[in-house]
Amino acid sequence: MTMDARVNRKPHPMPEIAEFVSQLREAFGDRAIDEAVRRGKAGEPSFYACENGRAVGAATPSGLAWKVDDSLRNRRFCAGCIGDCVGQDVRCSRRVR
């Protein structure tokens, strides 16, 4: 069989979350994101994602969770960003000045 394996590959079950996590990895590094996901899967409220009827991690017990909307999708995390600007009307690069 000479068919390329990618042809038969199923689409990611959580494509928006996968893209967002990929951007977080670029901004904060694999180690930090892997740790947050691992802790979330272990039951700590450090990572939770829900898309297409699937959920991964542990939801936060309060209403402090980030909602994925355009303010988050359009965010470009800056070096040293701790996320304080998320949900605000200003980019972190302007806030740091």
Backbone as a printed PyTorch tensor [residue, N CA C, xyz], in Angstrom:
tensor([[[  0.8490,  -1.1870,   0.0000],
         [  0.0000,   0.0000,   0.0000],
         [  0.8900,   1.2440,   0.0000]],

        [[  0.7020,   2.1300,  -0.9290],
         [  1.5410,   3.3220,  -1.0610],
         [  0.8400,   4.5950,  -0.6010]],

        [[ -0.3350,   4.4670,  -0.0600],
         [ -1.1060,   5.6310,   0.3640],
         [ -0.4190,   6.3270,   1.5440]],

        [[ -0.3230,   7.6120,   1.4760],
         [  0.2810,   8.4020,   2.5420],
         [ -0.5630,   8.2730,   3.8080]],

        [[  0.0690,   8.0860,   4.9550],
         [ -0.6420,   7.8920,   6.2260],
         [ -1.4750,   9.1130,   6.6020]],

        [[ -1.0530,  10.2920,   6.1660],
         [ -1.8020,  11.5040,   6.5100],
         [ -3.1680,  11.5600,   5.8430]],

        [[ -3.3450,  10.8630,   4.7630],
         [ -4.6280,  10.8590,   4.0590],
         [ -5.7100,  10.2600,   4.9410]],

        [[ -5.3650,   9.2530,   5.7060],
         [ -6.3260,   8.5650,   6.5620],
         [ -6.4150,   9.1530,   7.9650]],

        [[ -5.6730,  10.1900,   8.2260],
         [ -5.6560,  10.7880,   9.5580],
         [ -6.9780,  11.4900,   9.8500]],

        [[ -7.5420,  11.1960,  11.0070],
         [ -8.7950,  11.8380,  11.4140],
         [ -8.5040,  13.2600,  11.8860]],

        [[ -9.4660,  14.1560,  11.7220],
         [ -9.2580,  15.5250,  12.2130],
         [ -9.1860,  15.5310,  13.7400]],

        [[ -8.5100,  16.5170,  14.2830],
         [ -8.3860,  16.6340,  15.7380],
         [ -9.7760,  16.8320,  16.3370]],

        [[-10.1120,  16.1380,  17.4250],
         [-11.4460,  16.2700,  18.0180],
         [-11.6970,  17.6390,  18.6550]],

        [[-10.6220,  18.3810,  18.9630],
         [-10.7440,  19.7030,  19.5730],
         [ -9.8140,  20.6710,  18.8240]],

        [[-10.1400,  21.0190,  17.5760],
         [ -9.2000,  21.8020,  16.7590],
         [ -8.9070,  23.2070,  17.2750]],

        [[ -9.8910,  23.9090,  17.8030],
         [ -9.6380,  25.2650,  18.3150],
         [ -8.7610,  25.2160,  19.5540]],

        [[ -9.0280,  24.2570,  20.4350],
         [ -8.2180,  24.1060,  21.6400],
         [ -6.7940,  23.7170,  21.2560]],

        [[ -6.6520,  22.8050,  20.2960],
         [ -5.3210,  22.3840,  19.8510],
         [ -4.5230,  23.5750,  19.3230]],

        [[ -5.1590,  24.4390,  18.5520],
         [ -4.4850,  25.6270,  18.0170],
         [ -4.1070,  26.5870,  19.1420]],

        [[ -5.0120,  26.7820,  20.0950],
         [ -4.7500,  27.6740,  21.2210],
         [ -3.5890,  27.1470,  22.0680]],

        [[ -3.5950,  25.8510,  22.3590],
         [ -2.5160,  25.2510,  23.1490],
         [ -1.1880,  25.3610,  22.3970]],

        [[ -1.2250,  25.2240,  21.0930],
         [ -0.0180,  25.3830,  20.2840],
         [  0.5470,  26.7950,  20.4300]],

        [[ -0.3200,  27.7910,  20.4340],
         [  0.1220,  29.1760,  20.6110],
         [  0.6620,  29.4020,  22.0210]],

        [[  0.0330,  28.7680,  23.0170],
         [  0.5440,  28.8720,  24.3850],
         [  1.9340,  28.2520,  24.4880]],

        [[  2.1300,  27.1350,  23.8060],
         [  3.4440,  26.4810,  23.8070],
         [  4.5090,  27.4090,  23.2150]],

        [[  4.1630,  28.1060,  22.1440],
         [  5.1040,  29.0500,  21.5340],
         [  5.4400,  30.1830,  22.4990]],

        [[  4.4510,  30.6450,  23.2420],
         [  4.6450,  31.7770,  24.1400],
         [  5.3350,  31.3940,  25.4460]],

        [[  4.9470,  30.2660,  26.0290],
         [  5.4140,  29.9160,  27.3700],
         [  6.3290,  28.6950,  27.4140]],

        [[  6.4390,  27.9710,  26.3160],
         [  7.2930,  26.7870,  26.2670],
         [  6.5370,  25.5100,  26.5830]],

        [[  7.0370,  24.4120,  26.0340],
         [  6.3950,  23.1070,  26.2260],
         [  6.3360,  22.7030,  27.6920]],

        [[  7.4080,  22.9500,  28.4120],
         [  7.4750,  22.4940,  29.8070],
         [  6.3490,  23.0840,  30.6640]],

        [[  6.1350,  24.3830,  30.5730],
         [  5.0960,  25.0360,  31.3780],
         [  3.7070,  24.5430,  30.9930]],

        [[  3.4550,  24.3960,  29.7060],
         [  2.1290,  23.9670,  29.2540],
         [  1.9020,  22.5000,  29.5800]],

        [[  2.9220,  21.6560,  29.3650],
         [  2.7850,  20.2360,  29.7130],
         [  2.4680,  20.0650,  31.1960]],

        [[  3.1220,  20.8570,  32.0380],
         [  2.8790,  20.7890,  33.4860],
         [  1.4450,  21.1980,  33.8190]],

        [[  0.9620,  22.2770,  33.2190],
         [ -0.4100,  22.7270,  33.4780],
         [ -1.4230,  21.6800,  33.0330]],

        [[ -1.2170,  21.0970,  31.8640],
         [ -2.1350,  20.0710,  31.3570],
         [ -2.0820,  18.8330,  32.2410]],

        [[ -0.8740,  18.4160,  32.6220],
         [ -0.7260,  17.2390,  33.4840],
         [ -1.4550,  17.4420,  34.8120]],

        [[ -1.2720,  18.6120,  35.4090],
         [ -1.9400,  18.9010,  36.6810],
         [ -3.4540,  18.9620,  36.5030]],

        [[ -3.9060,  19.5220,  35.3920],
         [ -5.3430,  19.5710,  35.1210],
         [ -5.9400,  18.1860,  34.9740]],

        [[ -5.2360,  17.3140,  34.2750],
         [ -5.7150,  15.9340,  34.1170],
         [ -5.7130,  15.1860,  35.4460]],

        [[ -4.8410,  15.6070,  36.3720],
         [ -4.7650,  14.9760,  37.6900],
         [ -5.8150,  15.5280,  38.6540]],

        [[ -6.6020,  16.5120,  38.2120],
         [ -7.6810,  17.0340,  39.0410],
         [ -7.4870,  18.4330,  39.5770]],

        [[ -6.3270,  19.0340,  39.3580],
         [ -6.1100,  20.4060,  39.8030],
         [ -6.7170,  21.3680,  38.7790]],

        [[ -7.2490,  22.4940,  39.2320],
         [ -7.8650,  23.4440,  38.2860],
         [ -6.8310,  24.3150,  37.5680]],

        [[ -5.8100,  23.6860,  36.9950],
         [ -4.7660,  24.4330,  36.2880],
         [ -4.9550,  24.4080,  34.7780]],

        [[ -5.7620,  23.4660,  34.2950],
         [ -6.0380,  23.3800,  32.8640],
         [ -7.3820,  22.7100,  32.6700]],

        [[ -8.2170,  23.3340,  31.8460],
         [ -9.5030,  22.7420,  31.4850],
         [ -9.8610,  23.2420,  30.1000]],

        [[-10.2550,  22.3280,  29.2440],
         [-10.6760,  22.6960,  27.8960],
         [-11.8890,  21.8650,  27.5180]],

        [[-12.8210,  22.4860,  26.8230],
         [-14.0370,  21.8040,  26.3960],
         [-14.3710,  22.2730,  24.9840]],

        [[-14.5360,  21.2990,  24.0850],
         [-14.8810,  21.6170,  22.7030],
         [-15.5010,  20.3830,  22.0650]],

        [[-16.5130,  20.5910,  21.2600],
         [-17.1780,  19.5030,  20.5250],
         [-17.6330,  18.3570,  21.4300]],

        [[-18.1050,  18.7000,  22.6130],
         [-18.6140,  17.6790,  23.5240],
         [-17.5480,  16.8980,  24.2630]],

        [[-16.2970,  17.2730,  24.1200],
         [-15.1960,  16.6160,  24.8260],
         [-14.6100,  17.5850,  25.8360]],

        [[-14.1230,  17.0440,  26.9440],
         [-13.4970,  17.8670,  27.9700],
         [-12.2010,  17.2090,  28.4280]],

        [[-11.2240,  18.0430,  28.7550],
         [ -9.9350,  17.5870,  29.2590],
         [ -9.5630,  18.4630,  30.4380]],

        [[ -9.0920,  17.8690,  31.5190],
         [ -8.6310,  18.6230,  32.6730],
         [ -9.7150,  18.8150,  33.7090]],

        [[ -9.4480,  19.7250,  34.6470],
         [-10.3620,  19.9950,  35.7550],
         [-10.8220,  21.4500,  35.6870]],

        [[-12.1150,  21.6360,  35.6520],
         [-12.6790,  22.9920,  35.5900],
         [-12.4020,  23.7380,  36.8900]],

        [[-12.2440,  25.0460,  36.7740],
         [-12.0370,  25.8720,  37.9530],
         [-13.3350,  25.9370,  38.7560]],

        [[-13.2520,  25.9300,  40.0850],
         [-14.4710,  25.9490,  40.8940],
         [-15.1530,  27.3160,  40.9380]],

        [[-14.5460,  28.3310,  40.3530],
         [-15.1340,  29.6670,  40.3860],
         [-15.4140,  30.1590,  38.9780]],

        [[-15.8980,  31.3540,  38.8780],
         [-16.1900,  31.9480,  37.5800],
         [-14.9950,  32.6650,  36.9780]],

        [[-13.7900,  32.3250,  37.3890],
         [-12.5970,  33.0130,  36.9210],
         [-11.9940,  32.4210,  35.6590]],

        [[-12.6410,  31.4540,  35.0780],
         [-12.0940,  30.8080,  33.8790],
         [-12.1240,  31.7680,  32.6980]],

        [[-11.1200,  31.6630,  31.8320],
         [-11.0990,  32.4550,  30.6070],
         [-12.0730,  31.8490,  29.6220]],

        [[-12.8890,  32.6700,  29.0560],
         [-13.7930,  32.2360,  27.9970],
         [-13.0970,  32.4950,  26.6650]],

        [[-13.1680,  31.5320,  25.7660],
         [-12.5190,  31.7030,  24.4660],
         [-13.4450,  32.5080,  23.5690]],

        [[-13.0520,  33.7390,  23.3260],
         [-13.7720,  34.6170,  22.4120],
         [-12.7120,  35.3910,  21.6220]],

        [[-13.1180,  36.3800,  20.8770],
         [-12.1570,  37.1050,  20.0400],
         [-11.0650,  37.7990,  20.8430]],

        [[-11.3650,  38.2210,  22.0860],
         [-10.3300,  38.8770,  22.8850],
         [ -9.1990,  37.9150,  23.2120]],

        [[ -9.4940,  36.6380,  23.2870],
         [ -8.4620,  35.6430,  23.5520],
         [ -7.8780,  35.0900,  22.2620]],

        [[ -8.7050,  34.8620,  21.2770],
         [ -8.2180,  34.3170,  20.0020],
         [ -7.2300,  35.2540,  19.3200]],

        [[ -7.4540,  36.5480,  19.4310],
         [ -6.6120,  37.5260,  18.7530],
         [ -5.4060,  37.9530,  19.5840]],

        [[ -5.2390,  37.3610,  20.7380],
         [ -4.1580,  37.7430,  21.6440],
         [ -2.8320,  37.1810,  21.1430]],

        [[ -1.7950,  37.9700,  21.1980],
         [ -0.4410,  37.5170,  20.8970],
         [  0.3480,  37.6670,  22.1880]],

        [[  0.6610,  36.5710,  22.8020],
         [  1.3400,  36.6170,  24.0900],
         [  2.7520,  37.1650,  23.9360]],

        [[  3.1120,  38.0690,  24.7930],
         [  4.4270,  38.6950,  24.7460],
         [  5.3860,  37.9640,  25.6830]],

        [[  6.6700,  38.1150,  25.4360],
         [  7.6700,  37.5400,  26.3290],
         [  7.4450,  38.0820,  27.7320]],

        [[  7.3910,  37.2170,  28.6970],
         [  7.1590,  37.6200,  30.0730],
         [  5.7010,  37.8340,  30.4210]],

        [[  4.7910,  37.5920,  29.4950],
         [  3.3630,  37.7790,  29.7270],
         [  2.8690,  36.8010,  30.7830]],

        [[  2.0660,  37.2890,  31.7140],
         [  1.4540,  36.4040,  32.7060],
         [ -0.0580,  36.3380,  32.5180]],

        [[ -0.5440,  36.9100,  31.4510],
         [ -1.9550,  36.7990,  31.1190],
         [ -2.8570,  37.8520,  31.7270]],

        [[ -2.3080,  38.8430,  32.4360],
         [ -3.1310,  39.8760,  33.0630],
         [ -3.9530,  40.6730,  32.0610]],

        [[ -3.4870,  40.7600,  30.8350],
         [ -4.1670,  41.5900,  29.8450],
         [ -5.3360,  40.8640,  29.1720]],

        [[ -5.4440,  39.5530,  29.3690],
         [ -6.5170,  38.7950,  28.7270],
         [ -7.8640,  39.2920,  29.2400]],

        [[ -8.7590,  39.5550,  28.3150],
         [-10.0770,  40.0610,  28.6700],
         [-10.1100,  41.5740,  28.8050]],

        [[ -8.9530,  42.2160,  28.7230],
         [ -8.8620,  43.6650,  28.7930],
         [ -8.8660,  44.2020,  27.3710]],

        [[ -8.9660,  45.4800,  27.2510],
         [ -9.0160,  46.0950,  25.9270],
         [ -7.6500,  46.6160,  25.4950]],

        [[ -6.5740,  46.0340,  26.0490],
         [ -5.2220,  46.4780,  25.7270],
         [ -4.3190,  45.2480,  25.6110]],

        [[ -3.3990,  45.2920,  24.6750],
         [ -2.4460,  44.1880,  24.5200],
         [ -1.3900,  44.2720,  25.6260]],

        [[ -0.8460,  43.1250,  26.0030],
         [  0.1450,  43.1120,  27.0740],
         [  1.3820,  43.9270,  26.7030]],

        [[  1.7260,  43.9970,  25.4240],
         [  2.9010,  44.7680,  25.0130],
         [  2.7250,  46.2530,  25.3280]],

        [[  1.5110,  46.7500,  25.2650],
         [  1.2530,  48.1530,  25.6090],
         [  1.1830,  48.3300,  27.1200]],

        [[  0.6960,  47.3220,  27.7970],
         [  0.5220,  47.4050,  29.2400],
         [  1.8620,  47.3940,  29.9660]],

        [[  2.8360,  46.6910,  29.4190],
         [  4.1420,  46.5570,  30.0500],
         [  4.9140,  47.8650,  30.0280]],

        [[  4.6480,  48.7150,  29.0520],
         [  5.3900,  49.9870,  28.9060],
         [  5.2770,  50.8640,  30.1060]]])
